[in-house]
């Protein structure tokens, strides 16, 4: 999300409290804020006369659209002040006192030539609103729906949180738990997106167990493991004599999961021909068995999952648009483990206890160096990779798990993390550029206290670009 889109979302929420009627005009207002800094001429012209007079002047010389919302200009100064506050405060909302925010509002309001009662009104609204924003964490569950959780009302931070088998107490995971509670009771088709090993099937099972269908079957299907030659007969079943070897009637996964839930893992691995038939099941709640002519009803909830960009696949034609929108009535995006390191201690504790019980041994402890190794690693295989690493460590260790009990790839990345890159004289130009870029990013992040917004501004790149590069280099906030 670029800076303008982020501001658009914040402005929408702010104006919803300040003046709900103006929400329809947020897009029009942002036509005034396309660039990060308004031109000097625009600012001077805006301050030179009241908005109503300016609108009449522009209209008389044929510049302004007569259909433009009459009230829009009134809110432009408010959004400019909001933008200034967000730029100056950045990610440190909780650390800023109300008095400082009020001072900034008063200073900017005077520059905008606002009336005193308008400035005072903003001072009454802005600080409380900014505080509430700083205490909220969002998880997008559909293109137009955001679920928010107030962290102040959550459980004690010292208590482990396990939600339907999903372990986590980071704000991202608490927000996701709130989302699951909201959507489980519905009958919407759900698409779960996330990297391999993030626990997509676990989330799908949690949705099923919290729904009214919990007393019926939950059928997981790995679409990527079924070749095209048999996937149709596995999903929809077949009639006796439909093909050689079909000695009797066989029910498919959709028929077995009637009244329950079917989980289509890696749905993007299905062929376009199979996708057409999946679309019919979702639309009409019925299908034909292979070799059959009589429609079979299947009232089951469909939860799909993928680790690929489905929308991009739909754009290039490798996944059907109509199926994408049908299966994507609600979306849950699971964060990778590297973005929820706060949950690492809970996950490690859970797996150590589990594997110690399986191997009939005492649960080992992790040495300080081992904890450092786990924190330094980026976990490309996510929770599944963590699980495998700890299973190996429990078997190899006695009372204490040392770094050498982990797979070599984990130890090597930790060693690189704490070693300054040096030139061997044989590096390619691309390697040298990457090393220089890595050093620059580390230097600038330290300079700005690891504030991503301020660092991105200093480097004249978008926040999204900076986050992508940090992910690329495995750089994390200490």
C-alpha positions as CSV (number, residue, x, y, z in Angstrom):
1,X,0.0,0.0,0.0
2,X,1.6,3.3,-1.1
3,X,1.5,6.5,1.0
4,X,-1.5,8.0,-0.8
5,X,-3.6,4.9,-0.4
6,X,-2.7,4.7,3.3
7,X,-3.7,8.3,3.8
8,X,-6.9,7.7,1.9
9,X,-7.8,4.9,4.4
10,X,-6.9,7.0,7.4
11,X,-8.8,10.0,6.0
12,X,-11.9,7.9,5.4
13,X,-11.9,6.7,9.0
14,X,-11.3,10.1,10.4
15,X,-13.9,11.8,8.3
16,X,-16.4,9.1,9.2
17,X,-16.2,10.4,12.8
18,X,-15.9,14.0,11.9
19,X,-18.5,14.2,9.2
20,X,-20.0,10.9,7.9
21,X,-21.7,12.7,5.0
22,X,-18.4,13.5,3.4
23,X,-17.3,9.9,3.1
24,X,-18.6,9.7,-0.4
25,X,-16.3,12.6,-1.4
26,X,-13.0,11.1,-0.1
27,X,-11.9,10.3,-3.6
28,X,-12.6,13.8,-4.8
29,X,-10.7,15.2,-1.8
30,X,-7.7,13.1,-2.7
31,X,-7.5,14.7,-6.1
32,X,-6.0,17.6,-4.1
33,X,-3.5,15.4,-2.5
34,X,-2.1,13.4,-5.5
35,X,1.4,14.6,-4.8
36,X,3.2,14.5,-1.5
37,X,3.7,18.2,-1.5
38,X,1.2,20.7,-3.0
39,X,2.6,23.3,-5.4
40,X,3.4,26.7,-4.0
41,X,0.9,28.3,-6.4
42,X,-1.9,25.9,-5.2
43,X,-1.2,26.6,-1.6
44,X,-1.0,30.4,-2.1
45,X,-4.2,30.4,-4.2
46,X,-5.9,28.2,-1.6
47,X,-5.0,30.6,1.3
48,X,-5.8,33.8,-0.7
49,X,-9.6,33.5,-0.6
50,X,-12.3,31.5,1.2
51,X,-13.2,28.1,-0.5
52,X,-16.6,29.3,-1.6
53,X,-15.2,32.4,-3.4
54,X,-12.4,30.3,-4.9
55,X,-14.9,27.8,-6.3
56,X,-17.0,30.6,-7.8
57,X,-13.9,32.2,-9.4
58,X,-12.7,28.9,-10.9
59,X,-16.2,28.1,-12.1
60,X,-16.5,31.5,-13.8
61,X,-13.3,30.9,-15.8
62,X,-14.3,27.4,-16.8
63,X,-11.8,25.4,-14.7
64,X,-13.8,23.7,-12.0
65,X,-16.3,21.0,-12.7
66,X,-19.9,22.1,-11.9
67,X,-20.7,18.6,-10.6
68,X,-17.9,18.6,-8.0
69,X,-19.1,18.2,-4.4
70,X,-19.7,21.7,-3.0
71,X,-18.5,20.7,0.5
72,X,-15.3,19.0,-0.6
73,X,-12.9,22.0,-0.4
74,X,-13.9,22.6,3.2
75,X,-12.2,19.4,4.2
76,X,-9.0,19.7,2.2
77,X,-7.2,21.7,5.0
78,X,-8.3,19.0,7.5
79,X,-6.7,16.3,5.4
80,X,-3.6,18.4,4.9
81,X,-3.2,18.7,8.6
82,X,-3.8,15.0,9.0
83,X,-1.2,14.3,6.4
84,X,1.3,16.5,8.2
85,X,0.7,14.8,11.5
86,X,1.1,11.3,10.1
87,X,4.3,12.4,8.3
88,X,5.8,13.9,11.4
89,X,4.6,11.2,13.9
90,X,5.1,8.2,11.7
91,X,4.9,4.9,13.5
92,X,5.4,6.4,17.0
93,X,1.8,7.4,17.7
94,X,1.8,5.9,21.2
95,X,4.9,7.8,22.2
96,X,3.5,11.3,21.3
97,X,1.7,13.3,24.0
98,X,-1.7,14.9,23.3
99,X,-0.2,18.3,24.0
100,X,2.4,17.8,21.2
101,X,-0.4,16.8,18.8
102,X,-2.5,19.8,19.8
103,X,0.5,22.1,19.3
104,X,1.1,20.7,15.8
105,X,-2.6,21.1,14.9
106,X,-2.6,24.7,16.1
107,X,0.5,25.5,14.1
108,X,-0.7,23.9,10.9
109,X,-4.3,25.2,11.4
110,X,-3.0,28.8,11.5
111,X,-1.0,28.2,8.3
112,X,-4.2,27.0,6.7
113,X,-6.0,30.1,7.9
114,X,-8.6,28.0,9.7
115,X,-11.0,29.7,12.1
116,X,-10.2,29.3,15.8
117,X,-13.3,27.2,16.4
118,X,-12.3,24.8,13.6
119,X,-8.8,24.4,15.0
120,X,-10.3,23.8,18.5
121,X,-12.6,21.2,17.0
122,X,-9.7,19.4,15.4
123,X,-7.8,19.5,18.6
124,X,-10.7,17.8,20.4
125,X,-11.0,15.1,17.7
126,X,-7.5,14.4,16.4
127,X,-5.6,13.3,19.5
128,X,-8.2,10.7,20.7
129,X,-8.6,9.4,17.1
130,X,-4.8,9.0,16.6
131,X,-4.5,7.2,19.9
132,X,-7.3,4.8,18.9
133,X,-5.6,4.2,15.6
134,X,-2.3,3.4,17.3
135,X,-4.0,0.7,19.4
136,X,-5.6,-1.0,16.5
137,X,-4.2,-3.7,14.3
138,X,-5.8,-4.7,11.0
139,X,-6.2,-7.9,9.1
140,X,-7.8,-7.7,5.7
141,X,-10.4,-10.4,5.3
142,X,-11.9,-9.2,1.9
143,X,-11.2,-6.5,-0.6
144,X,-13.7,-4.2,1.1
145,X,-13.8,-5.4,4.7
146,X,-11.4,-4.7,7.5
147,X,-11.6,-6.4,11.0
148,X,-10.0,-4.5,13.8
149,X,-9.1,-5.6,17.3
150,X,-8.4,-3.2,20.2
151,X,-5.2,-4.5,21.8
152,X,-6.1,-2.9,25.1
153,X,-9.0,-5.2,25.7
154,X,-7.2,-8.5,24.9
155,X,-6.0,-11.1,27.3
156,X,-3.0,-10.8,29.5
157,X,0.2,-10.7,27.5
158,X,1.7,-13.3,29.9
159,X,-1.0,-15.9,29.0
160,X,-0.6,-18.3,26.2
161,X,-3.2,-18.0,23.5
162,X,-4.3,-21.1,21.6
163,X,-7.3,-20.7,19.4
164,X,-8.8,-23.9,17.9
165,X,-5.3,-25.4,17.7
166,X,-3.7,-22.2,16.4
167,X,-1.0,-20.7,18.7
168,X,-0.2,-17.0,18.9
169,X,-0.5,-13.9,20.9
170,X,0.9,-11.3,18.5
171,X,-1.5,-8.5,17.5
172,X,-1.7,-9.9,14.0
173,X,-2.8,-13.3,15.3
174,X,-5.3,-11.9,17.8
175,X,-6.8,-9.9,14.9
176,X,-7.1,-13.1,12.8
177,X,-8.8,-14.9,15.7
178,X,-11.4,-12.1,15.8
179,X,-11.9,-12.5,12.0
180,X,-12.3,-16.3,12.3
181,X,-15.0,-15.8,15.0
182,X,-16.9,-13.4,12.7
183,X,-16.7,-15.4,9.5
184,X,-17.1,-19.0,10.8
185,X,-20.8,-18.7,11.4
186,X,-21.5,-17.6,7.8
187,X,-21.8,-19.8,4.7
188,X,-19.4,-17.8,2.6
189,X,-16.8,-19.5,0.5
190,X,-13.4,-18.6,1.9
191,X,-10.0,-18.3,0.2
192,X,-7.0,-18.7,2.5
193,X,-3.7,-17.3,1.2
194,X,-0.3,-17.7,2.6
195,X,3.1,-19.2,2.1
196,X,3.7,-22.9,2.4
197,X,3.9,-24.0,6.0
198,X,1.9,-21.1,7.5
199,X,-1.0,-23.4,8.7
200,X,-3.7,-22.9,6.1
201,X,-5.3,-26.3,6.8
202,X,-5.3,-25.6,10.5
203,X,-7.2,-22.4,9.9
204,X,-9.6,-24.1,7.6
205,X,-10.3,-26.7,10.2
206,X,-10.8,-24.0,12.9
207,X,-13.4,-22.3,10.7
208,X,-15.2,-25.6,10.2
209,X,-15.1,-26.5,14.0
210,X,-16.6,-23.0,14.9
211,X,-19.4,-23.3,12.3
212,X,-22.8,-24.9,12.4
213,X,-21.4,-27.6,10.2
214,X,-19.0,-28.8,12.9
215,X,-21.0,-32.0,13.5
216,X,-20.6,-33.0,9.8
217,X,-17.5,-34.0,7.8
218,X,-14.4,-31.9,7.2
219,X,-12.8,-33.3,4.0
220,X,-9.3,-32.0,3.1
221,X,-8.3,-32.4,-0.6
222,X,-4.8,-31.7,-1.8
223,X,-5.5,-30.7,-5.4
224,X,-1.8,-30.4,-6.3
225,X,-1.3,-34.2,-5.5
226,X,-4.2,-35.3,-7.8
227,X,-3.3,-35.7,-11.5
228,X,-5.8,-34.5,-14.1
229,X,-6.6,-38.0,-15.1
230,X,-8.2,-38.9,-11.7
231,X,-9.0,-35.5,-10.0
232,X,-12.5,-35.4,-11.5
233,X,-13.4,-38.9,-10.3
234,X,-12.0,-38.1,-6.9
235,X,-13.9,-34.9,-6.5
236,X,-17.2,-35.9,-8.0
237,X,-17.2,-39.7,-7.9
238,X,-18.2,-42.1,-10.7
239,X,-20.9,-44.5,-11.8
240,X,-20.4,-48.2,-12.3
241,X,-19.0,-48.9,-15.8
242,X,-18.0,-45.2,-16.3
243,X,-14.5,-46.4,-17.4
244,X,-12.3,-49.5,-17.2
245,X,-12.0,-50.6,-13.6
246,X,-15.1,-48.8,-12.4
247,X,-16.7,-51.9,-10.9
248,X,-19.2,-50.0,-8.8
249,X,-20.5,-46.6,-7.8
250,X,-18.1,-44.4,-5.9
251,X,-18.9,-41.2,-4.0
252,X,-16.6,-38.3,-4.5
253,X,-15.3,-35.8,-2.0
254,X,-18.0,-33.3,-2.6
255,X,-20.7,-35.9,-2.0
256,X,-19.0,-37.2,1.1
257,X,-18.7,-33.7,2.5
258,X,-22.4,-32.9,2.1
259,X,-23.7,-30.7,4.9
260,X,-20.0,-30.3,6.0
261,X,-16.9,-28.6,4.7
262,X,-14.6,-29.4,1.8
263,X,-11.1,-27.9,1.9
264,X,-9.5,-27.6,-1.5
265,X,-5.8,-27.1,-0.8
266,X,-3.6,-25.6,-3.6
267,X,-6.7,-25.0,-5.8
268,X,-4.5,-23.0,-8.2
269,X,-2.9,-26.3,-9.3
270,X,-6.2,-27.5,-11.0
271,X,-6.6,-27.4,-14.7
272,X,-9.0,-24.9,-16.4
273,X,-11.2,-27.9,-17.3
274,X,-11.5,-28.9,-13.7
275,X,-12.1,-25.2,-12.7
276,X,-15.2,-25.1,-14.9
277,X,-16.7,-28.0,-13.0
278,X,-15.7,-26.6,-9.6
279,X,-17.5,-23.4,-10.6
280,X,-20.7,-25.3,-11.3
281,X,-20.6,-26.9,-7.8
282,X,-20.1,-23.5,-6.2
283,X,-22.9,-21.8,-8.3
284,X,-25.6,-24.5,-8.4
285,X,-24.6,-26.8,-5.4
286,X,-24.8,-29.8,-7.7
287,X,-22.7,-31.9,-10.1
288,X,-22.7,-35.1,-12.2
289,X,-20.6,-38.1,-11.3
290,X,-18.2,-39.3,-14.0
291,X,-20.3,-41.4,-16.4
292,X,-23.6,-40.2,-14.8
293,X,-26.4,-38.1,-16.2
294,X,-28.4,-37.5,-13.0
295,X,-27.4,-34.3,-11.0
296,X,-26.2,-34.9,-7.4
297,X,-26.7,-32.2,-4.8
298,X,-23.9,-31.2,-2.5
299,X,-24.7,-28.6,0.2
300,X,-21.1,-28.2,1.5
301,X,-19.1,-25.2,2.4
302,X,-16.0,-24.7,0.2
303,X,-12.8,-23.4,1.7
304,X,-9.9,-23.1,-0.7
305,X,-6.2,-22.3,-0.1
306,X,-3.2,-21.4,-2.1
307,X,0.4,-20.1,-1.8
308,X,0.2,-18.3,-5.1
309,X,-1.1,-14.9,-6.3
310,X,-4.5,-16.0,-7.6
311,X,-5.5,-12.5,-8.9
312,X,-2.3,-12.4,-11.0
313,X,-3.0,-15.8,-12.3
314,X,-6.6,-14.7,-13.2
315,X,-5.1,-11.7,-15.1
316,X,-2.8,-13.9,-17.2
317,X,-5.5,-16.5,-17.8
318,X,-4.2,-19.5,-15.8
319,X,-7.0,-19.3,-13.3
320,X,-10.6,-18.5,-14.2
321,X,-11.9,-15.1,-13.2
322,X,-15.4,-16.3,-12.4
323,X,-14.0,-19.1,-10.2
324,X,-11.7,-16.6,-8.4
325,X,-14.6,-14.3,-7.5
326,X,-16.8,-17.2,-6.6
327,X,-14.3,-18.8,-4.2
328,X,-13.1,-15.4,-2.9
329,X,-16.2,-14.3,-1.1
330,X,-14.0,-13.8,1.9
331,X,-10.2,-13.9,2.1
332,X,-7.8,-14.6,4.9
333,X,-4.1,-13.8,4.5
334,X,-1.9,-15.7,6.8
335,X,1.3,-13.9,7.9
336,X,4.7,-15.8,7.4
337,X,6.6,-16.7,10.6
338,X,9.2,-14.0,10.0
339,X,6.5,-11.4,10.4
340,X,5.2,-12.8,13.7
341,X,8.4,-13.4,15.6
342,X,6.6,-12.4,18.8
343,X,4.9,-15.8,18.6
344,X,8.2,-17.7,18.3
345,X,8.6,-18.4,22.1
346,X,5.0,-19.9,22.3
347,X,5.6,-22.0,19.2
348,X,8.9,-23.3,20.5
349,X,7.5,-24.2,23.9
350,X,4.6,-26.0,22.3
351,X,6.7,-28.1,19.9
352,X,9.4,-28.9,22.5
353,X,6.7,-30.3,24.8
354,X,5.0,-32.2,22.0
355,X,8.1,-33.9,20.7
356,X,9.5,-34.6,24.2
357,X,6.3,-36.5,25.0
358,X,6.4,-38.4,21.6
359,X,10.0,-39.5,22.4
360,X,9.4,-40.3,26.0
361,X,12.1,-37.9,27.2
362,X,12.4,-34.8,29.4
363,X,11.7,-31.5,27.6
364,X,15.1,-29.9,26.8
365,X,15.8,-26.2,27.3
366,X,17.3,-23.9,24.6
367,X,20.6,-22.2,25.2
368,X,20.9,-18.5,24.8
369,X,22.9,-19.0,21.6
370,X,20.1,-21.3,20.2
371,X,17.5,-18.7,20.9
372,X,19.6,-16.2,19.0
373,X,19.9,-18.6,16.0
374,X,16.1,-19.1,15.9
375,X,15.5,-15.3,16.0
376,X,18.0,-14.6,13.3
377,X,16.6,-17.1,10.9
378,X,14.0,-15.9,8.3
379,X,12.1,-19.2,8.3
380,X,11.2,-19.5,4.5
381,X,9.4,-22.8,5.4
382,X,7.5,-21.1,8.1
383,X,6.0,-23.1,11.0
384,X,6.4,-26.4,9.2
385,X,10.2,-25.7,9.0
386,X,10.3,-24.7,12.7
387,X,8.5,-27.9,13.7
388,X,11.0,-30.0,11.8
389,X,14.0,-28.2,13.2
390,X,12.8,-28.7,16.8
391,X,11.8,-32.3,16.2
392,X,15.4,-33.0,15.1
393,X,16.8,-30.9,18.0
394,X,14.8,-32.8,20.7
395,X,16.2,-36.1,19.4
396,X,19.8,-35.0,19.2
397,X,20.0,-32.9,22.4
398,X,20.2,-34.1,26.0
399,X,19.1,-31.4,28.5
400,X,20.1,-28.3,26.5
401,X,19.5,-27.6,22.8
402,X,22.7,-26.1,21.3
403,X,23.0,-24.4,17.9
404,X,24.7,-27.5,16.4
405,X,21.5,-29.4,17.0
406,X,19.7,-27.4,14.3
407,X,20.0,-28.0,10.5
408,X,23.1,-26.4,8.9
409,X,21.1,-23.9,6.8
410,X,19.7,-22.3,10.0
411,X,23.1,-22.0,11.6
412,X,24.7,-20.6,8.4
413,X,22.1,-17.8,8.0
414,X,22.6,-16.8,11.6
415,X,26.3,-16.6,11.1
416,X,25.9,-14.4,8.0
417,X,23.5,-12.2,10.0
418,X,26.2,-11.4,12.5
419,X,29.1,-11.1,10.0
420,X,29.9,-7.9,8.1
421,X,30.2,-8.8,4.4
422,X,33.8,-8.6,3.2
423,X,35.0,-8.6,-0.4
424,X,37.0,-11.7,-1.6
425,X,37.8,-10.0,-4.9
426,X,35.8,-12.5,-6.9
427,X,32.3,-11.0,-6.5
428,X,30.2,-10.0,-9.5
429,X,28.9,-6.5,-10.0
430,X,25.4,-7.7,-8.9
431,X,26.8,-9.2,-5.7
432,X,28.8,-6.0,-4.8
433,X,25.7,-3.9,-5.5
434,X,23.6,-6.1,-3.2
435,X,26.2,-5.9,-0.4
436,X,26.3,-2.1,-0.7
437,X,22.5,-1.9,-0.7
438,X,22.4,-4.1,2.4
439,X,24.8,-1.8,4.2
440,X,22.9,1.3,3.2
441,X,19.6,-0.1,4.4
442,X,21.1,-1.1,7.8
443,X,22.8,2.3,8.2
444,X,19.6,4.3,7.4
445,X,17.4,2.1,9.6
446,X,19.7,2.6,12.6
447,X,19.8,6.3,11.9
448,X,16.0,6.6,12.0
449,X,15.5,4.1,14.9
450,X,14.2,1.4,12.6
451,X,11.2,3.6,11.7
452,X,10.2,2.3,8.3
453,X,8.2,5.3,7.2
454,X,11.0,7.8,8.0
455,X,13.6,5.6,6.5
456,X,11.6,5.2,3.3
457,X,11.2,9.0,3.1
458,X,14.9,9.6,3.6
459,X,15.8,7.2,0.8
460,X,13.0,8.7,-1.4
461,X,11.3,5.3,-2.0
462,X,7.9,4.0,-1.0
463,X,7.3,2.2,2.2
464,X,6.2,-0.8,0.2
465,X,9.5,-0.9,-1.7
466,X,11.5,-0.6,1.5
467,X,9.5,-3.4,3.1
468,X,10.1,-5.6,0.0
469,X,13.9,-5.0,0.2
470,X,14.0,-5.7,3.9
471,X,12.3,-9.0,3.3
472,X,14.7,-9.7,0.4
473,X,17.7,-9.2,2.6
474,X,16.2,-10.8,5.7
475,X,16.6,-7.5,7.7
476,X,14.4,-7.3,10.7
477,X,13.9,-4.8,13.5
478,X,16.0,-5.8,16.5
